Amino acid sequence: MVDLNPLRRTRSHSNVATALTFLFLGLGVGTLAALLLAPQTGKQMRKNIRRRYDDAIDAAEDLGERASDMWEEKSEMVEAAVDAARDAARKTVEPVIRRMRKG
């Protein structure tokens, strides 16, 4: 069954966004701490931080694209379900209305 309550959908999307935000924040802090505590020269550390930063940006962009694709796919599925329900209701109700008008 599809939940068409916009408030419930907004809350669940908000919860997911908050969870993902804290996940990435925690991963970033952990990665930065690991890099800063690892024994290496300043030049190597800066290079590693930059590389990890670029990797994190790429991963976030990929995740955003996948989430957008999933959202679009689910929206299309909901639209198709609503259209199918509307067509089924129309096919069921129209003959009854015609009979009522004749009778």
Backbone bond lengths (Angstrom), bond angles and torsions (degrees), N, CA, C in turn:
res aa  C-N    CA-C-N  psi(-1)  N-CA   C-N-CA  omega(-1)  CA-C   N-CA-C  phi
1 M - - - 1.447 - - 1.523 108.81 -
2 V 1.288 116.53 137.82 1.460 122.05 -177.48 1.523 109.26 -91.23
3 D 1.328 116.34 130.73 1.460 121.62 178.02 1.521 108.05 -87.19
4 L 1.323 116.40 110.58 1.458 120.30 -178.25 1.522 112.17 -98.41
5 N 1.322 117.67 9.44 1.464 121.77 178.89 1.531 108.43 -75.75
6 P 1.343 118.75 110.84 1.471 120.67 -176.24 1.521 113.19 -64.79
7 L 1.346 118.03 -30.46 1.462 119.49 -179.78 1.516 110.85 -68.43
8 R 1.327 116.09 -41.26 1.460 119.18 -179.69 1.526 110.45 -66.49
9 R 1.349 116.60 -40.61 1.467 119.67 178.67 1.523 110.63 -64.51
10 T 1.327 118.11 -39.81 1.464 121.80 -179.46 1.517 109.99 -63.83
11 R 1.339 116.92 -43.29 1.462 119.92 179.92 1.514 111.24 -63.78
12 S 1.344 117.60 -42.58 1.460 118.97 -178.15 1.523 110.90 -68.07
13 H 1.346 117.33 -37.73 1.471 120.03 177.32 1.527 109.91 -67.09
14 S 1.316 117.03 -36.77 1.457 121.52 178.34 1.525 110.39 -65.37
15 N 1.332 116.42 -42.15 1.465 119.93 178.65 1.518 111.41 -64.50
16 V 1.316 116.95 -40.47 1.466 120.79 179.25 1.526 109.74 -65.85
17 A 1.323 116.49 -43.82 1.469 120.18 179.87 1.527 110.73 -62.55
18 T 1.325 116.85 -41.18 1.469 120.57 178.80 1.517 110.63 -64.59
19 A 1.330 116.41 -44.07 1.468 120.28 179.96 1.527 110.55 -62.41
20 L 1.330 117.01 -44.19 1.468 120.01 179.49 1.521 111.25 -65.01
21 T 1.316 117.03 -37.75 1.459 120.55 178.45 1.523 111.00 -61.17
22 F 1.339 116.20 -47.60 1.454 119.27 179.85 1.528 112.00 -68.25
23 L 1.341 116.80 -33.57 1.464 119.81 177.04 1.524 110.47 -61.62
24 F 1.337 116.04 -50.16 1.465 118.98 -178.80 1.528 111.98 -67.41
25 L 1.310 116.83 -35.48 1.458 120.10 177.08 1.530 109.98 -63.13
26 G 1.325 116.80 -45.26 1.465 120.96 178.50 1.518 112.32 -63.64
27 L 1.336 116.27 -41.99 1.467 119.78 177.59 1.523 110.75 -62.94
28 G 1.316 116.60 -41.52 1.465 120.27 179.71 1.512 112.12 -64.35
29 V 1.327 117.13 -45.52 1.462 120.89 179.81 1.528 110.28 -64.09
30 G 1.325 116.50 -42.99 1.467 120.18 179.20 1.517 112.36 -63.20
31 T 1.314 115.84 -42.49 1.465 120.23 179.06 1.524 110.93 -65.04
32 L 1.315 116.24 -44.38 1.462 119.85 179.50 1.528 110.97 -62.78
33 A 1.336 117.44 -42.28 1.469 120.72 178.57 1.526 110.70 -62.65
34 A 1.327 116.63 -42.64 1.468 120.23 179.27 1.528 110.92 -62.86
35 L 1.317 116.73 -41.68 1.461 119.85 179.75 1.526 111.74 -66.95
36 L 1.318 116.79 -40.69 1.458 119.92 -177.90 1.530 112.31 -71.35
37 L 1.313 117.35 -29.26 1.456 120.50 -178.53 1.530 113.30 -89.68
38 A 1.317 117.49 -11.04 1.465 121.04 179.59 1.529 109.67 -74.98
39 P 1.331 117.24 139.22 1.483 120.10 179.73 1.527 111.89 -75.84
40 Q 1.331 116.27 103.91 1.460 121.47 176.57 1.527 108.68 -157.49
41 T 1.308 115.52 166.69 1.459 119.50 -179.62 1.526 110.02 -71.95
42 G 1.317 115.42 162.76 1.462 120.55 179.11 1.514 112.16 -60.13
43 K 1.326 116.85 -40.89 1.463 120.92 -179.78 1.528 110.53 -64.04
44 Q 1.336 116.66 -44.15 1.466 120.64 178.29 1.537 110.55 -63.89
45 M 1.327 116.21 -40.96 1.462 120.64 -179.01 1.533 110.10 -63.36
46 R 1.323 117.26 -45.90 1.460 120.32 179.78 1.533 110.73 -62.37
47 K 1.318 115.89 -40.73 1.467 120.02 178.61 1.532 110.62 -63.26
48 N 1.337 116.63 -43.74 1.464 120.75 179.26 1.530 111.46 -65.93
49 I 1.332 116.84 -41.47 1.468 120.49 178.96 1.521 109.67 -61.92
50 R 1.320 116.66 -44.88 1.469 120.78 179.59 1.527 110.91 -62.32
51 R 1.332 117.03 -43.99 1.461 121.42 -179.84 1.536 110.28 -62.69
52 R 1.327 116.24 -45.59 1.472 120.29 179.60 1.530 111.19 -65.82
53 Y 1.310 116.74 -37.21 1.456 120.86 177.53 1.528 110.08 -62.42
54 D 1.326 116.83 -47.51 1.463 121.08 178.06 1.525 111.21 -60.36
55 D 1.340 116.96 -41.82 1.470 121.33 177.57 1.526 111.05 -62.28
56 A 1.325 116.95 -41.06 1.465 121.06 -179.87 1.529 110.61 -66.24
57 I 1.317 116.56 -40.62 1.468 120.13 178.41 1.525 109.61 -63.52
58 D 1.334 117.18 -44.81 1.465 120.74 178.43 1.529 111.21 -61.05
59 A 1.339 116.86 -43.11 1.462 120.94 179.61 1.523 111.03 -64.03
60 A 1.328 117.02 -40.91 1.465 120.61 179.04 1.528 110.99 -65.47
61 E 1.324 117.13 -40.42 1.459 120.43 177.62 1.524 110.91 -64.37
62 D 1.336 116.91 -42.50 1.466 120.41 177.64 1.521 111.08 -61.86
63 L 1.331 116.42 -43.49 1.457 120.88 179.54 1.531 110.15 -63.41
64 G 1.309 117.11 -41.68 1.464 121.13 177.90 1.521 112.01 -62.03
65 E 1.330 116.65 -41.72 1.464 120.53 178.64 1.523 110.90 -65.50
66 R 1.349 116.77 -42.87 1.471 119.98 178.79 1.520 110.44 -64.21
67 A 1.328 117.77 -41.91 1.463 120.99 179.15 1.527 110.43 -63.59
68 S 1.320 116.73 -41.01 1.461 121.02 178.47 1.529 110.43 -63.59
69 D 1.335 116.69 -43.54 1.462 120.77 178.42 1.526 110.93 -62.00
70 M 1.336 116.51 -42.60 1.456 120.45 179.47 1.522 110.38 -64.80
71 W 1.325 117.09 -42.59 1.463 121.35 179.64 1.530 110.00 -60.80
72 E 1.325 115.93 -44.23 1.460 120.58 -179.86 1.525 110.75 -63.98
73 E 1.327 116.32 -43.31 1.461 120.98 179.57 1.530 110.97 -62.14
74 K 1.325 116.89 -45.22 1.470 120.55 -179.72 1.526 110.62 -66.62
75 S 1.321 117.74 -37.44 1.463 120.76 178.07 1.519 110.57 -62.65
76 E 1.334 116.10 -40.83 1.469 120.25 178.02 1.523 110.36 -65.22
77 M 1.334 117.02 -38.68 1.459 120.45 178.40 1.525 111.02 -64.59
78 V 1.324 117.22 -41.51 1.466 120.90 179.14 1.525 109.78 -64.47
79 E 1.322 116.66 -44.10 1.463 120.01 178.69 1.525 110.89 -60.56
80 A 1.322 117.67 -42.60 1.459 121.46 179.14 1.530 110.82 -64.09
81 A 1.333 117.16 -40.02 1.463 120.60 178.85 1.519 111.00 -66.14
82 V 1.320 117.78 -41.51 1.471 121.53 178.63 1.526 109.45 -64.53
83 D 1.334 117.44 -43.52 1.468 120.28 178.41 1.520 111.16 -62.39
84 A 1.322 117.59 -42.38 1.464 121.39 179.32 1.524 110.75 -64.21
85 A 1.325 117.30 -41.84 1.465 120.85 178.59 1.529 110.48 -64.83
86 R 1.318 116.62 -42.01 1.465 121.27 179.04 1.532 110.17 -62.68
87 D 1.344 116.89 -44.67 1.465 120.43 178.96 1.521 111.36 -63.91
88 A 1.324 117.37 -42.38 1.463 121.20 179.41 1.526 110.36 -63.74
89 A 1.328 116.96 -42.21 1.463 120.21 178.84 1.522 110.32 -64.87
90 R 1.317 116.77 -41.99 1.459 120.77 179.64 1.526 110.72 -62.34
91 K 1.339 117.39 -44.00 1.461 120.93 -179.88 1.521 111.37 -65.97
92 T 1.311 117.03 -30.38 1.459 120.94 -179.26 1.524 111.63 -81.69
93 V 1.313 117.75 -40.86 1.458 122.19 -172.78 1.526 112.58 -83.49
94 E 1.306 119.17 -37.60 1.469 121.53 -175.93 1.525 113.15 -57.87
95 P 1.346 120.10 -45.19 1.470 118.47 178.03 1.532 112.47 -62.15
96 V 1.324 116.32 -36.31 1.469 119.77 179.25 1.526 109.88 -65.67
97 I 1.307 117.56 -41.99 1.468 121.50 179.09 1.534 110.27 -64.43
98 R 1.330 117.53 -41.57 1.460 120.79 178.55 1.526 111.27 -61.29
99 R 1.329 116.18 -43.00 1.463 120.91 178.50 1.518 110.87 -63.55
100 M 1.341 116.59 -40.83 1.465 120.28 -179.49 1.529 110.55 -64.94
101 R 1.328 117.60 -37.22 1.453 121.16 -179.80 1.534 111.27 -69.52
102 K 1.324 116.18 -36.10 1.466 120.59 179.37 1.521 111.36 -72.96
103 G 1.323 115.72 -37.57 1.462 120.25 -172.28 1.438 113.25 -87.01
